[in-house]
Amino acid sequence: MIIKGLLALTVLSSLFLGLFLYTPLPEGMSNPGKAQVLMAIMRLGYCVINARELLGYGSFAQDIRSYQMPLGEGSLSSASYGDVDVTRDKLAGVHVIIYRPLPARQKAPATIYFHGGGYVFGSGNAFDQHCYEYAKRSGTVVFYVDYRLAPDHPFPAAIHDSLDVTRYVLGHGDRFGVDVRKVGVAGESAGANFAAAVSLKLSKEKSNLPPLIFQVLHEPALQAFNMRLPSFIDNELPILTVPTLSSFYALYLGFDGEDVDNATKIISENRHL
C-alpha cells in the first residue's frame, strides 16, 4: 500500500512538474524539444533565485555574480580541432580570444565579435564553439571580446572595452596579419548593442584609423525604454521574460541591492529612468 501511494505521488508530482515547466512554443520553431528543455531549466533557475530571495539568502545581483566566470579564463575545446588557431591574448588591457582559420592568410579580413548575455553573462568558454564556427565559415580572423560584466562593471565599462579592442585591431592589424581595410564588427543580443554603438562612435570620430566596413547584428538589443512592444509581448518565453530583461538592464545601469527591484519595476512598467 505504501509503495502504491509513493508511486501515485511520484506520478502526480511528475505530471504537475511537467505542466509547470511546459511552455507553448510558436509554430515553426526549430528544435522544439531542445527549446523546451532549455526553458524548463531557466524557469527552475528563476524559481530557485526567487525562493532564495524570499528566504533572505542573497539577492538577484549576488546570484548573477555566482554564475559569472572570471574574465580570460575557461577551457576552449575548439583549440584542439586543428583547423582554426585559437589563442588567448590581451589587447588594450582587455581579454580577447583570437580565432585564425588555417592555413593562415596574410592580410586576412577580421571580425570583432561581442557576445550576448544580457550585459551580465557570457564567457569565452560559452561562446567558444560559436566563434570557432564564425571564423571557419567566414574565413575571417575573429577577435572575441571578453568585456567586463555588470553588476560589478556597469555602463559604460563594456562599451569602453569594446571600443578599446576595436581601435587596437584597426591600429595594429599588422601584428595579427589582418588587413585593417577589411575589418568589421558583429554581435549577438547585448553584444549587438555594443557592435552598433562601436560602429556609430567610430563613424563620428576624427582619427587616422581606417573605417569599419560592416556590422552584423544578431537579435540586437537596441532599446530599453519600451518593454511593451510586440517583439517583447509576442515572444515572451521563460528564457527571457520582460521582468528578467528589466533586471538585466537595471544591473547594467548601475543599480544593485534592493534598488534592482525598484528599477526593474520602473522599466517593466514602460516608464523612463
C-alpha positions as CSV (number, residue, x, y, z in Angstrom):
1,M,0.0,0.0,0.0
2,I,2.9,2.4,0.9
3,I,4.6,1.6,-2.4
4,K,1.4,2.3,-4.4
5,G,1.0,5.5,-2.6
6,L,4.6,6.6,-3.3
7,L,4.2,5.6,-6.9
8,A,1.0,7.6,-7.2
9,L,2.6,10.6,-5.6
10,T,5.6,10.3,-7.9
11,V,3.4,10.2,-11.0
12,L,1.3,13.1,-9.8
13,S,4.4,15.1,-8.9
14,S,5.9,14.4,-12.3
15,L,2.7,15.4,-14.1
16,F,2.5,18.6,-12.1
17,L,6.1,19.4,-12.7
18,G,5.7,18.7,-16.4
19,L,2.7,21.0,-16.7
20,F,4.5,23.7,-14.7
21,L,7.6,23.5,-16.9
22,Y,5.8,23.2,-20.2
23,T,5.7,26.2,-22.4
24,P,3.7,26.5,-25.7
25,L,6.0,27.3,-28.5
26,P,5.5,29.4,-31.6
27,E,4.8,27.4,-34.8
28,G,7.8,26.7,-37.0
29,M,10.4,26.8,-34.2
30,S,13.4,24.5,-34.9
31,N,14.5,22.0,-32.3
32,P,11.3,22.4,-30.1
33,G,12.5,19.6,-27.7
34,K,15.8,21.4,-27.1
35,A,14.0,24.7,-26.6
36,Q,11.6,23.1,-24.1
37,V,14.5,21.7,-22.0
38,L,16.3,25.0,-22.0
39,M,13.2,26.9,-21.0
40,A,12.4,24.4,-18.2
41,I,16.0,24.8,-16.8
42,M,15.7,28.6,-17.0
43,R,12.3,28.5,-15.2
44,L,13.6,26.3,-12.5
45,G,16.6,28.5,-12.1
46,Y,14.4,31.6,-11.7
47,C,12.3,29.7,-9.1
48,V,15.4,28.9,-7.1
49,I,16.6,32.5,-7.3
50,N,13.2,33.9,-6.2
51,A,12.9,31.4,-3.4
52,R,16.4,32.3,-2.1
53,E,15.5,36.0,-2.1
54,L,12.2,35.4,-0.3
55,L,14.1,33.4,2.4
56,G,16.7,36.0,2.7
57,Y,19.6,34.0,1.2
58,G,21.1,36.5,-1.2
59,S,19.8,38.8,-3.9
60,F,19.4,38.7,-7.7
61,A,22.7,40.6,-8.2
62,Q,24.5,38.2,-5.9
63,D,23.1,35.2,-7.7
64,I,24.2,36.7,-11.0
65,R,27.7,37.1,-9.7
66,S,27.8,33.4,-8.6
67,Y,27.2,32.3,-12.2
68,Q,29.9,34.6,-13.8
69,M,33.2,33.2,-14.9
70,P,36.5,35.1,-14.3
71,L,37.4,37.1,-17.4
72,G,40.1,35.5,-19.6
73,E,39.6,32.0,-18.1
74,G,37.9,28.8,-19.1
75,S,38.6,25.8,-21.3
76,L,38.4,26.2,-25.1
77,S,37.6,22.9,-26.8
78,S,37.9,24.4,-30.3
79,A,41.7,24.8,-29.7
80,S,42.1,21.0,-30.3
81,Y,40.2,20.9,-33.6
82,G,43.3,21.7,-35.7
83,D,41.7,23.8,-38.5
84,V,41.5,27.1,-36.6
85,D,44.3,28.5,-34.5
86,V,42.8,29.6,-31.1
87,T,44.8,31.8,-28.7
88,R,44.1,34.0,-25.7
89,D,45.6,37.5,-25.6
90,K,45.1,40.9,-24.0
91,L,44.6,43.9,-26.2
92,A,44.5,47.4,-24.7
93,G,44.1,45.8,-21.3
94,V,41.0,43.7,-22.4
95,H,40.9,39.9,-22.5
96,V,40.3,38.5,-26.0
97,I,40.3,35.2,-27.8
98,I,41.7,35.2,-31.4
99,Y,40.4,32.6,-33.9
100,R,42.5,32.4,-37.0
101,P,41.4,29.9,-39.8
102,L,44.2,27.6,-41.0
103,P,46.1,27.7,-43.2
104,A,46.7,31.3,-42.0
105,R,46.4,34.0,-44.6
106,Q,48.4,37.2,-44.8
107,K,46.3,40.3,-44.7
108,A,43.2,38.4,-43.8
109,P,39.9,40.2,-43.1
110,A,38.7,40.3,-39.5
111,T,35.6,40.2,-37.4
112,I,35.5,41.7,-33.9
113,Y,32.8,39.8,-32.0
114,F,30.9,40.9,-29.0
115,H,29.0,38.1,-27.1
116,G,25.4,38.2,-25.8
117,G,24.3,37.5,-22.3
118,G,22.1,40.4,-21.1
119,Y,25.2,42.5,-20.1
120,V,25.7,40.2,-17.1
121,F,26.5,36.7,-18.6
122,G,28.9,35.4,-21.2
123,S,32.3,33.9,-21.3
124,G,34.9,32.6,-23.8
125,N,34.0,29.1,-22.9
126,A,30.3,29.6,-23.5
127,F,30.8,31.2,-26.9
128,D,33.9,29.2,-28.0
129,Q,32.1,26.9,-30.5
130,H,30.1,29.9,-31.9
131,C,33.3,31.9,-32.6
132,Y,35.0,28.9,-34.0
133,E,32.2,28.4,-36.5
134,Y,32.2,32.1,-37.2
135,A,35.9,32.1,-38.1
136,K,35.7,28.8,-40.0
137,R,32.7,29.7,-42.1
138,S,33.5,33.3,-42.8
139,G,37.2,32.9,-43.3
140,T,37.9,35.9,-41.1
141,V,40.1,36.3,-38.1
142,V,37.7,36.5,-35.2
143,F,38.5,38.6,-32.1
144,Y,36.2,37.6,-29.3
145,V,36.0,40.4,-26.8
146,D,35.7,39.2,-23.1
147,Y,34.3,42.6,-21.9
148,R,33.6,43.4,-18.3
149,L,30.2,42.5,-17.0
150,A,27.6,44.1,-14.8
151,P,26.8,44.3,-11.9
152,D,30.4,44.9,-10.8
153,H,31.2,46.7,-14.1
154,P,28.0,48.7,-15.1
155,F,27.7,51.0,-18.1
156,P,29.9,52.2,-19.8
157,A,32.6,49.7,-18.9
158,A,31.7,47.1,-21.5
159,I,31.4,49.7,-24.3
160,H,34.8,51.1,-23.4
161,D,36.3,47.6,-23.6
162,S,34.6,47.0,-26.9
163,L,35.9,50.4,-28.3
164,D,39.4,49.8,-27.0
165,V,39.7,46.4,-28.7
166,T,38.3,47.7,-31.9
167,R,40.6,50.7,-32.0
168,Y,43.6,48.4,-31.2
169,V,42.8,46.0,-34.0
170,L,42.3,48.8,-36.5
171,G,45.6,50.4,-35.4
172,H,47.7,47.3,-35.0
173,G,46.3,44.8,-37.5
174,D,49.7,44.0,-39.0
175,R,50.6,42.3,-35.7
176,F,47.9,39.7,-36.4
177,G,48.2,39.5,-40.2
178,V,44.9,41.4,-40.5
179,D,44.1,43.7,-43.4
180,V,42.8,46.8,-41.5
181,R,40.8,47.9,-44.5
182,K,38.7,44.7,-44.2
183,V,37.6,44.8,-40.5
184,G,34.0,44.7,-39.2
185,V,32.1,44.1,-36.0
186,A,29.5,41.6,-35.1
187,G,27.5,40.8,-32.0
188,E,24.5,39.0,-30.5
189,S,21.8,40.5,-28.3
190,A,23.6,42.7,-25.8
191,G,26.8,42.3,-27.9
192,A,24.9,43.5,-30.9
193,N,24.2,46.6,-29.0
194,F,27.9,47.1,-28.5
195,A,28.6,46.4,-32.2
196,A,26.1,49.1,-33.2
197,A,27.5,51.5,-30.6
198,V,31.1,50.9,-31.6
199,S,30.2,51.5,-35.3
200,L,28.3,54.7,-34.5
201,K,31.0,56.0,-32.2
202,L,33.9,55.3,-34.6
203,S,32.0,56.8,-37.6
204,K,31.8,60.1,-35.8
205,E,35.4,60.2,-34.6
206,K,38.1,62.1,-36.4
207,S,41.1,59.8,-36.4
208,N,43.6,58.2,-38.7
209,L,42.1,54.7,-38.1
210,P,40.5,53.0,-41.2
211,P,36.7,52.8,-41.1
212,L,34.8,49.6,-40.3
213,I,33.4,48.0,-43.4
214,F,30.5,46.0,-41.9
215,Q,28.4,45.3,-38.9
216,V,26.4,42.2,-38.3
217,L,23.7,42.4,-35.6
218,H,22.1,39.1,-34.3
219,E,18.9,39.8,-32.3
220,P,20.2,43.2,-31.3
221,A,19.1,44.8,-28.0
222,L,18.8,48.3,-29.3
223,Q,16.4,50.0,-26.9
224,A,15.2,49.6,-23.3
225,F,12.7,52.3,-23.0
226,N,9.6,50.5,-24.1
227,M,9.3,46.9,-22.9
228,R,5.7,46.5,-24.2
229,L,6.5,46.4,-27.9
230,P,5.2,43.4,-29.9
231,S,8.7,42.0,-30.0
232,F,8.6,41.6,-26.2
233,I,5.0,40.7,-25.7
234,D,4.5,38.2,-28.6
235,N,7.8,36.4,-28.0
236,E,7.9,36.4,-24.2
237,L,9.1,33.0,-23.1
238,P,10.7,31.8,-19.9
239,I,14.2,32.2,-21.4
240,L,13.9,36.0,-21.4
241,T,10.8,37.5,-19.8
242,V,10.2,41.2,-19.6
243,P,10.9,41.3,-15.8
244,T,14.2,39.3,-16.4
245,L,15.3,41.6,-19.1
246,S,14.4,44.6,-17.0
247,S,16.5,43.2,-14.2
248,F,19.5,42.8,-16.5
249,Y,19.1,46.4,-17.7
250,A,18.8,47.6,-14.1
251,L,22.1,45.9,-13.2
252,Y,23.7,47.3,-16.4
253,L,22.6,50.8,-15.5
254,G,24.4,50.5,-12.1
255,F,21.5,49.6,-9.7
256,D,22.3,47.0,-7.1
257,G,20.8,45.5,-3.9
258,E,17.2,46.5,-3.2
259,D,17.4,49.2,-5.9
260,V,17.3,46.5,-8.6
261,D,13.7,45.6,-7.7
262,N,12.6,49.2,-7.9
263,A,14.4,49.8,-11.2
264,T,13.1,46.6,-12.6
265,K,9.5,47.6,-11.8
266,I,10.0,51.0,-13.5
267,I,11.5,49.5,-16.6
268,S,8.9,46.8,-16.8
269,E,6.1,49.3,-16.5
270,N,7.3,51.2,-19.6
271,R,8.5,54.3,-17.8
272,H,11.7,56.3,-18.4
273,L,14.5,56.0,-15.9
